[in-house]
Amino acid sequence: MGETTGGGGWRRAGFAGAAIGVLAAGAAAGVAVERLTVGRSVRQKARLALDATGPYGTLRGTPGRALADDGTVLAYETDGTDGAGGTGAADGTGAADGARVVDGAGEAGRTGAAEGSGEAGRTGAAEGSGEAPVTVVFSHGFCLSQDSWHYQREALRGRVRTVFWDQRGHGRSARGPEEPVTIDRLGRDLKAVIDAAAPEGPLVLVGHSMGGMTVMALADRHPELIRDRVVGVALIGTSAGRLEEVSYGLPLAGVNAVRRVLPGVLRALGSQAELVEKGRRATADLFAGLVKKYSFASKDVDPAVVRFAERMIESVPVDVVAAFYPAFGAHDKLAALAAFRDLPALALAGDQDLVTPASHTEAIAEALPGSRLVVVPDAGHLVMLERPGAVTDALTALLARAGEGPDNG
């Protein structure tokens, strides 16, 4: 390894780090301060503002630990309905964000779905479980953590019981022995979290990006759980498959060439994680600019928010990135969506999402005739941070349609 510490080695490490940054953005979309478009002093102020006093990521609940079936410890937190009241949509925009909303089955179809599996289904679940309250379980995306739901957690706090958990290798959860990591494995992890944090009562499942894929994998493996306990589902900025067709806004031929060699490159980089992490830090400005492209669409995002999400991405080790990457190309859960066909459902995406394009969300909505499709304008992959009011309002409406929401009496 002696040669890798010279100038050429550091340059290779820098390029490798930049490549991993792009991968993280492309697979899950992290966010970063606009270092390529604003001055250094402004960037430093944004960092200091968040690092010293920023509220993002500071919301904490009652901690718990779930044990996956391979022995991996998964961290989760619960917020009950007896805590501090929610503050509402954090940016106060809500429908003013101009989201395009489509009810897949029309009002009659939506009412039927709600009656068939919302209020009635909820009542059955509650009767069979000692009137346990509804629990909303949030699953985050790749290279993020449970804190990526900051705005929604703030808005729902004290109004409905919630569970936020960290996927294996992310946040406070352990990495586990299984590599590469599959989406099916993540579905089994979600089942372990539900068994530990919400063993009875009705459930609403919410997933962003990889988290949405995790929810689909749960449905694929445990359709009986969906049938007996789930009263609503929200799939945000995610895909049911065919991710190999996504070009990330780049020429498809070039993207396909990268895909052919990337698995081998990632295996090599994963074996030299320490060196790559140094290169990743050394090329931080390039990393940030590229990640920004795959995260936000608007120009008015709070710099403290982008710094917050940048820190989430930076916290995920490069070998974890490498372990997860193959799962996305293999992901195909379109058939699993059938488990949600009779439930109140939300399919939401930013209209300029380059990672999981809105067309993938539209395909999910087509597979769920009773779903509500929401396309948020001027928003990218991290729509829940970029347009939090639109996402929170759509989730609140879903809870109400399921007969479980804070607006349902």
ChimeraX attribute file (.defattr): number of C-alpha atoms within 10 A of each C-alpha:
attribute: neighborCount
match mode: 1-to-1
recipient: residues
	/A:1	7
	/A:2	6
	/A:3	9
	/A:4	13
	/A:5	13
	/A:6	10
	/A:7	10
	/A:8	11
	/A:9	16
	/A:10	18
	/A:11	16
	/A:12	17
	/A:13	27
	/A:14	24
	/A:15	19
	/A:16	22
	/A:17	27
	/A:18	26
	/A:19	22
	/A:20	24
	/A:21	27
	/A:22	23
	/A:23	21
	/A:24	26
	/A:25	28
	/A:26	23
	/A:27	23
	/A:28	31
	/A:29	32
	/A:30	35
	/A:31	32
	/A:32	30
	/A:33	27
	/A:34	23
	/A:35	18
	/A:36	15
	/A:37	9
	/A:38	10
	/A:39	10
	/A:40	12
	/A:41	9
	/A:42	14
	/A:43	19
	/A:44	12
	/A:45	13
	/A:46	20
	/A:47	21
	/A:48	14
	/A:49	15
	/A:50	17
	/A:51	15
	/A:52	8
	/A:53	11
	/A:54	16
	/A:55	14
	/A:56	18
	/A:57	16
	/A:58	10
	/A:59	14
	/A:60	13
	/A:61	17
	/A:62	10
	/A:63	14
	/A:64	16
	/A:65	18
	/A:66	22
	/A:67	15
	/A:68	19
	/A:69	12
	/A:70	12
	/A:71	11
	/A:72	19
	/A:73	22
	/A:74	26
	/A:75	22
	/A:76	26
	/A:77	17
	/A:78	20
	/A:79	24
	/A:80	18
	/A:81	15
	/A:82	11
	/A:83	13
	/A:84	13
	/A:85	14
	/A:86	17
	/A:87	16
	/A:88	20
	/A:89	22
	/A:90	19
	/A:91	14
	/A:92	15
	/A:93	15
	/A:94	19
	/A:95	15
	/A:96	9
	/A:97	18
	/A:98	14
	/A:99	23
	/A:100	13
	/A:101	15
	/A:102	15
	/A:103	18
	/A:104	19
	/A:105	18
	/A:106	14
	/A:107	11
	/A:108	11
	/A:109	16
	/A:110	22
	/A:111	16
	/A:112	17
	/A:113	23
	/A:114	25
	/A:115	19
	/A:116	17
	/A:117	25
	/A:118	26
	/A:119	18
	/A:120	15
	/A:121	22
	/A:122	27
	/A:123	18
	/A:124	17
	/A:125	24
	/A:126	18
	/A:127	12
	/A:128	15
	/A:129	15
	/A:130	10
	/A:131	15
	/A:132	15
	/A:133	20
	/A:134	25
	/A:135	26
	/A:136	26
	/A:137	24
	/A:138	26
	/A:139	28
	/A:140	27
	/A:141	27
	/A:142	26
	/A:143	29
	/A:144	27
	/A:145	26
	/A:146	24
	/A:147	22
	/A:148	24
	/A:149	22
	/A:150	19
	/A:151	25
	/A:152	25
	/A:153	27
	/A:154	18
	/A:155	21
	/A:156	26
	/A:157	24
	/A:158	19
	/A:159	20
	/A:160	23
	/A:161	20
	/A:162	24
	/A:163	25
	/A:164	27
	/A:165	29
	/A:166	25
	/A:167	29
	/A:168	22
	/A:169	25
	/A:170	26
	/A:171	21
	/A:172	17
	/A:173	19
	/A:174	16
	/A:175	17
	/A:176	15
	/A:177	10
	/A:178	11
	/A:179	12
	/A:180	14
	/A:181	22
	/A:182	19
	/A:183	24
	/A:184	20
	/A:185	20
	/A:186	22
	/A:187	23
	/A:188	20
	/A:189	25
	/A:190	26
	/A:191	25
	/A:192	20
	/A:193	27
	/A:194	19
	/A:195	13
	/A:196	15
	/A:197	22
	/A:198	22
	/A:199	15
	/A:200	20
	/A:201	22
	/A:202	28
	/A:203	27
	/A:204	24
	/A:205	22
	/A:206	23
	/A:207	22
	/A:208	29
	/A:209	25
	/A:210	29
	/A:211	28
	/A:212	26
	/A:213	29
	/A:214	29
	/A:215	30
	/A:216	32
	/A:217	28
	/A:218	23
	/A:219	24
	/A:220	20
	/A:221	15
	/A:222	16
	/A:223	18
	/A:224	12
	/A:225	14
	/A:226	22
	/A:227	17
	/A:228	17
	/A:229	23
	/A:230	29
	/A:231	35
	/A:232	31
	/A:233	28
	/A:234	24
	/A:235	28
	/A:236	30
	/A:237	32
	/A:238	28
	/A:239	29
	/A:240	24
	/A:241	19
	/A:242	15
	/A:243	19
	/A:244	14
	/A:245	11
	/A:246	17
	/A:247	18
	/A:248	18
	/A:249	13
	/A:250	10
	/A:251	9
	/A:252	14
	/A:253	10
	/A:254	10
	/A:255	16
	/A:256	15
	/A:257	10
	/A:258	12
	/A:259	13
	/A:260	10
	/A:261	10
	/A:262	17
	/A:263	15
	/A:264	12
	/A:265	14
	/A:266	22
	/A:267	13
	/A:268	13
	/A:269	21
	/A:270	19
	/A:271	13
	/A:272	15
	/A:273	18
	/A:274	15
	/A:275	22
	/A:276	26
	/A:277	22
	/A:278	16
	/A:279	23
	/A:280	24
	/A:281	17
	/A:282	18
	/A:283	20
	/A:284	19
	/A:285	17
	/A:286	22
	/A:287	27
	/A:288	24
	/A:289	19
	/A:290	23
	/A:291	27
	/A:292	24
	/A:293	23
	/A:294	27
	/A:295	28
	/A:296	28
	/A:297	22
	/A:298	13
	/A:299	10
	/A:300	8
	/A:301	14
	/A:302	13
	/A:303	18
	/A:304	23
	/A:305	21
	/A:306	25
	/A:307	26
	/A:308	25
	/A:309	26
	/A:310	22
	/A:311	18
	/A:312	22
	/A:313	24
	/A:314	20
	/A:315	15
	/A:316	18
	/A:317	18
	/A:318	26
	/A:319	22
	/A:320	20
	/A:321	24
	/A:322	26
	/A:323	19
	/A:324	18
	/A:325	22
	/A:326	18
	/A:327	16
	/A:328	20
	/A:329	14
	/A:330	14
	/A:331	20
	/A:332	18
	/A:333	21
	/A:334	16
	/A:335	12
	/A:336	20
	/A:337	19
	/A:338	15
	/A:339	19
	/A:340	24
	/A:341	17
	/A:342	23
	/A:343	28
	/A:344	32
	/A:345	33
	/A:346	28
	/A:347	27
	/A:348	31
	/A:349	33
	/A:350	28
	/A:351	22
	/A:352	22
	/A:353	27
	/A:354	24
	/A:355	26
	/A:356	30
	/A:357	23
	/A:358	26
	/A:359	14
	/A:360	21
	/A:361	25
	/A:362	19
	/A:363	16
	/A:364	23
	/A:365	26
	/A:366	16
	/A:367	19
	/A:368	24
	/A:369	21
	/A:370	27
	/A:371	30
	/A:372	25
	/A:373	26
	/A:374	26
	/A:375	24
	/A:376	24
	/A:377	19
	/A:378	19
	/A:379	24
	/A:380	30
	/A:381	33
	/A:382	28
	/A:383	27
	/A:384	24
	/A:385	25
	/A:386	25
	/A:387	27
	/A:388	24
	/A:389	25
	/A:390	27
	/A:391	26
	/A:392	26
	/A:393	19
	/A:394	23
	/A:395	23
	/A:396	22
	/A:397	19
	/A:398	24
	/A:399	27
	/A:400	20
	/A:401	24
	/A:402	29
	/A:403	25
	/A:404	26
	/A:405	18
	/A:406	14
	/A:407	12
	/A:408	12
	/A:409	7
